[in-house]
Amino acid sequence: MIAARLALGAAGAWVAYAWGAHLVTSGCVWRGPATHRRIALTFDDGPDAVWTERTLAVLDREGVCASFFLVGERAVRAPQTVRRIVAAGHEIGSHGWSHRSLWLCGPRRTEDEIGRAQRVLSDAVGHPVRHFRPPWGMVNAAMFGALRRHGQRCVFWSIQPEGLRAMPPTRQVDRVLDRAHPGAIVDLHDAEGVRDAPERLLVALPAMIGGLRRLGYEFATIGELLDYRPFT
């Protein structure tokens, strides 16, 4: 009986710590202002020495600047790719140190995931990295304090053409164009994600960009979209 009560209490504490934290994500960024017809393309899970490089080549041909939410330990393994992202004028945000779900991280591990990635990526960029996207979109109660300590903002998305299920490139394009709105933040994957996600993305990306332009949208980084100003 005592063991059952302890297990029930532990489960309740975890639900409050992980699931309950999602109740306050309304204070996070889900989209930019609707005052301008601008959209931010964002890329998660890199850098990847193959797929991120190919994504950069497409963005360069299309003349689009985007935001890359990088995994810290992957950035350490692919420093040249990180430098190319920065040199091309793209923005870098943090996707945590190891891409571990924050549902599986206690307060100490959460601090390490956020702080360690912030330090490494800021050093690589040459200025503080100010935006953070939680892996898998999963948060916990400790995340908010850690982000305040490191001067970061939590950024989600308002359009995700491919989530946990693989989506053909044409469907991805249609989904983005159908759901496009001023201030939209589009969540894409230039590495990992669902199996073969970067390969499908490279097929979809040119048509996605062309379609959005035909709809009258301009492209912006997250910082530009939000007209970011430093914390005071």
Secondary structure by P-SEA (a helix, b strand, c coil): caaaaaaaaaaaaaaaaccccccccccccccccccccbbbbbbcccccccaaaaaaaaaaaabbbbbbbccaaaaaacaaaaaaaaaabbbbbbccccccccccccaaaaaaaaaaaaaaaaaaacccccbbbccccccccaaaaaaaaabbbbbbbcccccccccccaaaaaaaaaaacccbbbbbbbccccccaaaaaaaaaaaaaaaaaaaabbbbbcccccccccccc
